[in-house]
Amino acid sequence: MSGTKKISEMKSDEIKEAVRDAYSRVAEGTWTADEQEQGCCDAPAQTTSSCCGPREETKVTRVNLAQALGYDTEGMPTGATESFAGCGNPVALASLNEGEVVLDLGSGAGLDMFVASKKVGNTGKVIGVDMTPAMIEKAKKNAEELGITNVDFRFGDIEDMPVDDNSVDVVISNCVINLAPDKGKVFREAFRVLKPGGRVMVSDIVLSKPLSKEIRDEVVTYTGCIGGAILDEEYLQNMRDAGFQDVKITSKAGQSLYGAYSAYIAGKKPE
Ligand SMILES: C[S@@+](CC[C@H](N)C(=O)[O-])C[C@H]1O[C@@H](n2cnc3c(N)ncnc32)[C@H](O)[C@@H]1O
């Protein structure tokens, strides 16, 4: 376990364990007020990011945050909205079509998968990969409650995805890749699983300027989706290095205290 170690002293597996521990607590509803006060929660702009959790003092809930990001939460199971931890609404911008296969990286309690499942219909499918067992369990229960059958929850690491080569039309992700120690690996995996011509639409936290070493070293800031964020240009370059074309930030959702902001990022696997 991470204990009081600094992020720079931790191996990749230890960082992932700290992330898993934090998001188990998000799934269980025991993410502490202290944690909510740190990381992205400090930032005024983060009223539209729930990665760090709801703001106790203003009684802004994860449901409110999802609604502020444009989600229609009507009819969604409470279990899907109470553990929402995104910083954008990638499905709204992904232009999904009937029959498409969608892959959600770090699918959490499943909110984006459920929205996507309606768009791709019964001839399509939505696969979610997450490394936190409590999130996978919660997402499965939520899908049962909704009676949705075109969703497939897979336990696994987005740095080594349990997904076949050339099998996916669209990769989406919401506030997750910042948490991966090896972002280059995530993008190479996304490229591998996409069909030729397949596309990526993610929302994620990126930086407009480097973080201080102190901030980067705090476990709570890392698990709160800030400490692991990289410069926006570096993020785009990682995608290009993996083989993606037409890589760009399509829109931004405000600056935060440390120069970290939520961005919508798109790319395409060549035909
Ligand atoms: C900030 S939450 C976002 C969850 C969801 N996308 C949403 O918008 O509510 C991050 C999620 O990504 C998962 N995650 C983080 N790193 C991961 C990795 N390397 N592989 C798979 N899942 C990961 C966590 O378990 C957690 O469920």
The ligand as a Gaussian input file, in Angstrom:
#p B3LYP/6-31G(d) Opt

LIG

0 1
 C      -12.002000       9.409000     -12.001000
 S      -12.769000       7.830000     -12.136000
 C      -13.762000       8.025000     -13.605000
 C      -14.828000       6.956000     -13.727000
 C      -15.789000       7.136000     -14.884000
 N      -15.104000       7.279000     -16.135000
 C      -16.705000       8.323000     -14.650000
 O      -16.671000       9.278000     -15.446000
 O      -17.450000       8.303000     -13.674000
 C      -11.431000       6.839000     -12.660000
 C      -11.805000       5.380000     -12.951000
 O      -10.769000       4.809000     -13.739000
 C      -10.364000       3.575000     -13.200000
 N       -8.937000       3.417000     -13.523000
 C       -7.922000       4.229000     -13.162000
 N       -6.766000       3.776000     -13.669000
 C       -7.063000       2.661000     -14.382000
 C       -6.296000       1.722000     -15.130000
 N       -4.970000       1.839000     -15.236000
 N       -6.933000       0.681000     -15.718000
 C       -8.284000       0.540000     -15.591000
 N       -9.055000       1.375000     -14.885000
 C       -8.458000       2.427000     -14.293000
 C      -10.658000       3.684000     -11.717000
 O      -10.829000       2.412000     -11.159000
 C      -11.944000       4.521000     -11.707000
 O      -13.084000       3.728000     -11.795000

